[in-house]
Amino acid sequence: MDVLDIIKEAINFPLNDHKGWGMVALISLIIGIFDQLSIFYPDYRMIFAILTFFVALLLMGVNLSIIKATIDGQNNIPIIDPVKNLIDGLKNLVVNAVYYIIPAILVFIISIIAGVYSNTEKFILALNTTDTANAASMLSTVPADITNALFISVAIVAILAFVLFVFFALLNIIAQARLAETENILEAIDIRHVIQKISSIGWGNYILFIILLLILIFVVGLVSGIVTLIPYVGEIISSVVLESYLLIVIARSIGLIYNEG
């Protein structure tokens, strides 16, 4: 299936299963209710935050169930299974954490190697040796070699951090599909197999898919922002209808691109 066809099919998918979409929207509504209650009853904010967390886990599990149904060739949104969806949501949370912790650790190591911390220490020590209280004057007293070294090291780390987080975010999307297919966390965090899966899809097709998906998310987000301007019901329509729609579309499109491998 062509990448553009995948996006088109995913866009129409919720429209062909109003009942399934309605169930996902209902869960989104519950989250919205808890958010509003936490505003009106700030003393119970922690309780509502915990409840919101568990409902969000449920949604993450629903997301996996839609991906799996798509991989299995089904054309309907799966029936909500609270217990299984919660367990799947917890698994999804673990996989997401792994794919963001790894680049964070790598960035930390690179920062040490690049000298960010040592250069920062030198910079602070240089600032502390000046007698002036004016910020601009303080900065001007720092030797140029120290300032340049700090700037270069930070710039290098920032660029590498961006590349690493984008790369692992790309892997994470397919990892979610792998988790949905196998229901095994270890399979999902097997980076080598995830990269092989993307290679079988084709990196060019996959990146084009991500770009089109981001454009779709931007458009829906823009519509959502406009809808929120509607008095009284705008916020509800945006958070319940559009957010649930986007969740289903993204999950469907991930399952479809996964099957291209």
C-alpha positions as CSV (number, residue, x, y, z in Angstrom):
1,M,0.0,0.0,0.0
2,D,1.3,3.5,-0.9
3,V,2.2,5.7,2.0
4,L,-0.4,8.3,1.0
5,D,-3.0,5.5,0.8
6,I,-2.1,4.5,4.3
7,I,-2.8,8.0,5.6
8,K,-6.1,8.2,3.6
9,E,-7.3,4.9,4.9
10,A,-6.4,5.8,8.5
11,I,-8.2,9.1,8.2
12,N,-11.4,7.3,7.1
13,F,-11.1,4.5,9.6
14,P,-12.9,6.1,12.6
15,L,-15.6,7.4,10.3
16,N,-16.5,3.8,9.4
17,D,-16.8,2.6,12.9
18,H,-18.8,5.1,14.9
19,K,-19.5,2.7,17.8
20,G,-15.9,2.0,18.3
21,W,-14.9,5.6,18.0
22,G,-17.6,6.5,20.5
23,M,-16.1,4.1,23.1
24,V,-12.7,5.7,22.7
25,A,-14.2,9.1,22.9
26,L,-16.0,8.2,26.1
27,I,-12.6,7.3,27.7
28,S,-11.3,10.6,26.5
29,L,-14.3,12.3,28.1
30,I,-13.5,10.7,31.4
31,I,-10.1,12.1,31.4
32,G,-11.5,15.5,30.6
33,I,-14.0,15.2,33.5
34,F,-11.2,14.4,35.9
35,D,-9.1,17.4,34.7
36,Q,-12.1,19.7,35.3
37,L,-12.8,18.2,38.7
38,S,-9.2,18.7,39.7
39,I,-9.7,22.4,39.0
40,F,-12.9,22.8,40.9
41,Y,-11.7,20.6,43.8
42,P,-8.0,21.4,44.2
43,D,-7.9,19.6,47.6
44,Y,-8.5,16.3,45.7
45,R,-6.1,17.1,42.9
46,M,-3.8,14.2,43.7
47,I,-6.7,11.7,43.6
48,F,-7.9,13.0,40.3
49,A,-4.3,12.9,38.9
50,I,-4.0,9.2,39.9
51,L,-7.4,8.4,38.3
52,T,-6.4,10.3,35.2
53,F,-3.1,8.3,35.0
54,F,-5.0,5.0,35.1
55,V,-7.5,6.1,32.4
56,A,-4.5,7.3,30.3
57,L,-3.0,3.9,30.7
58,L,-6.3,2.4,29.5
59,L,-6.1,4.6,26.4
60,M,-2.5,3.5,25.7
61,G,-3.7,-0.1,25.9
62,V,-6.6,0.8,23.5
63,N,-4.0,2.3,21.2
64,L,-2.1,-1.0,21.1
65,S,-5.3,-3.0,20.5
66,I,-6.1,-0.9,17.4
67,I,-2.6,-1.4,16.1
68,K,-2.8,-5.2,16.7
69,A,-6.2,-5.4,15.1
70,T,-4.8,-3.6,12.0
71,I,-1.8,-5.9,11.9
72,D,-4.2,-8.9,12.0
73,G,-6.2,-7.5,9.1
74,Q,-9.3,-6.5,11.0
75,N,-11.2,-3.4,9.9
76,N,-13.1,-2.5,13.2
77,I,-12.0,-0.8,16.4
78,P,-11.6,-3.6,19.0
79,I,-14.1,-3.8,21.9
80,I,-12.7,-2.2,25.1
81,D,-11.3,-4.8,27.5
82,P,-10.4,-2.7,30.6
83,V,-8.2,-5.3,32.3
84,K,-6.2,-6.2,29.2
85,N,-6.1,-2.6,28.0
86,L,-4.7,-1.5,31.3
87,I,-2.0,-4.2,31.3
88,D,-1.1,-3.4,27.7
89,G,-1.0,0.3,28.6
90,L,1.5,-0.4,31.3
91,K,3.6,-2.4,28.9
92,N,3.4,0.5,26.4
93,L,4.5,2.9,29.1
94,V,7.5,0.7,29.9
95,V,8.5,0.5,26.2
96,N,8.1,4.3,25.8
97,A,10.3,4.9,28.9
98,V,13.0,2.6,27.5
99,Y,13.2,4.4,24.2
100,Y,13.6,7.8,25.9
101,I,15.9,6.7,28.7
102,I,18.4,5.2,26.3
103,P,19.0,8.5,24.3
104,A,19.0,10.4,27.6
105,I,21.8,8.2,29.0
106,L,23.7,8.5,25.7
107,V,23.4,12.3,25.8
108,F,24.7,12.3,29.4
109,I,27.7,10.3,28.4
110,I,28.3,12.5,25.4
111,S,28.1,15.6,27.5
112,I,30.8,14.2,29.8
113,I,33.0,13.3,26.8
114,A,32.4,16.7,25.1
115,G,33.3,18.5,28.3
116,V,30.0,20.3,28.9
117,Y,30.2,19.8,32.7
118,S,33.9,20.6,33.0
119,N,33.6,23.7,30.7
120,T,30.5,24.8,32.7
121,E,32.5,24.5,36.0
122,K,35.3,26.6,34.5
123,F,32.8,29.2,33.3
124,I,31.2,29.4,36.7
125,L,34.5,29.7,38.4
126,A,35.5,32.5,36.0
127,L,32.3,34.3,36.8
128,N,32.9,34.0,40.6
129,T,36.3,35.6,40.3
130,T,34.9,38.9,39.0
131,D,34.1,41.8,41.3
132,T,31.4,43.5,39.2
133,A,27.7,43.0,39.8
134,N,26.6,43.9,36.3
135,A,25.7,40.7,34.3
136,A,27.0,42.0,31.0
137,S,30.3,43.0,32.6
138,M,30.6,39.7,34.4
139,L,30.3,37.8,31.1
140,S,32.8,40.0,29.4
141,T,35.4,39.2,32.1
142,V,35.2,35.5,31.3
143,P,38.2,34.4,29.1
144,A,37.2,33.9,25.5
145,D,38.7,30.4,25.3
146,I,36.5,29.3,28.2
147,T,33.3,30.8,26.7
148,N,34.1,29.3,23.2
149,A,34.8,25.9,24.7
150,L,31.5,25.9,26.6
151,F,29.5,27.1,23.5
152,I,31.1,24.5,21.2
153,S,30.6,21.6,23.6
154,V,27.0,22.6,24.3
155,A,26.3,23.0,20.6
156,I,27.7,19.6,19.8
157,V,25.7,17.9,22.5
158,A,22.5,19.7,21.5
159,I,22.8,18.6,17.9
160,L,23.6,15.0,18.8
161,A,20.8,15.0,21.4
162,F,18.3,16.1,18.8
163,V,19.5,13.4,16.3
164,L,19.4,10.7,19.0
165,F,15.9,11.6,20.3
166,V,14.5,11.8,16.8
167,F,16.1,8.5,15.9
168,F,14.8,6.7,19.0
169,A,11.3,8.3,18.6
170,L,11.2,6.7,15.1
171,L,12.2,3.4,16.5
172,N,9.6,3.7,19.3
173,I,6.7,3.9,16.9
174,I,7.6,0.6,15.3
175,A,8.4,-0.8,18.8
176,Q,4.8,-0.1,19.8
177,A,3.6,-2.1,16.8
178,R,6.0,-4.9,17.6
179,L,4.6,-4.9,21.2
180,A,1.1,-5.0,19.9
181,E,1.9,-7.9,17.6
182,T,3.9,-10.0,20.1
183,E,2.6,-8.7,23.4
184,N,6.2,-9.1,24.6
185,I,8.1,-6.2,26.1
186,L,11.5,-7.8,25.3
187,E,10.5,-8.1,21.7
188,A,9.5,-4.5,21.5
189,I,12.8,-3.2,23.0
190,D,14.9,-5.4,20.8
191,I,16.4,-2.5,18.9
192,R,18.1,-4.6,16.3
193,H,14.9,-6.3,15.2
194,V,13.1,-2.9,15.2
195,I,15.7,-1.4,12.9
196,Q,15.4,-4.5,10.6
197,K,11.6,-4.0,10.5
198,I,12.0,-0.4,9.5
199,S,14.6,-1.4,6.9
200,S,12.1,-3.9,5.4
201,I,9.5,-1.1,5.2
202,G,12.1,1.1,3.6
203,W,13.6,4.1,5.5
204,G,12.5,6.5,2.7
205,N,8.9,5.3,2.9
206,Y,8.9,5.3,6.7
207,I,10.2,8.8,7.0
208,L,7.7,10.0,4.4
209,F,5.0,8.3,6.4
210,I,6.2,10.1,9.6
211,I,6.2,13.5,7.7
212,L,2.7,13.0,6.4
213,L,1.5,11.8,9.8
214,L,3.0,14.9,11.5
215,I,1.3,17.1,8.9
216,L,-2.0,15.4,9.7
217,I,-1.5,15.9,13.5
218,F,-0.7,19.5,12.8
219,V,-3.9,20.0,10.8
220,V,-6.1,18.3,13.4
221,G,-4.4,20.3,16.1
222,L,-5.1,23.5,14.2
223,V,-8.8,22.5,13.9
224,S,-8.8,21.6,17.6
225,G,-7.5,25.0,18.5
226,I,-10.2,26.7,16.4
227,V,-12.9,24.5,17.9
228,T,-11.9,25.3,21.5
229,L,-12.9,28.9,20.7
230,I,-16.6,27.8,20.6
231,P,-18.2,28.9,23.9
232,Y,-19.1,26.2,26.5
233,V,-18.8,23.2,24.2
234,G,-15.7,23.9,22.3
235,E,-13.3,22.5,24.8
236,I,-15.4,19.3,25.2
237,I,-15.6,18.7,21.4
238,S,-11.9,19.3,21.0
239,S,-10.7,17.1,23.8
240,V,-13.2,14.3,23.3
241,V,-14.0,14.1,19.6
242,L,-10.9,15.3,18.0
243,E,-8.3,13.8,20.4
244,S,-10.0,10.4,20.3
245,Y,-10.2,10.6,16.5
246,L,-6.5,11.4,16.3
247,L,-5.6,8.5,18.6
248,I,-7.5,6.0,16.4
249,V,-6.0,7.5,13.2
250,I,-2.4,7.3,14.4
251,A,-2.8,3.8,15.8
252,R,-4.4,2.6,12.5
253,S,-1.7,4.2,10.4
254,I,1.1,2.6,12.5
255,G,-0.5,-0.8,12.1
256,L,-0.7,-0.3,8.3
257,I,2.8,0.9,7.9
258,Y,4.0,-2.0,10.0
259,N,2.4,-4.4,7.7
260,E,4.3,-3.0,4.8
261,G,7.5,-4.6,6.2
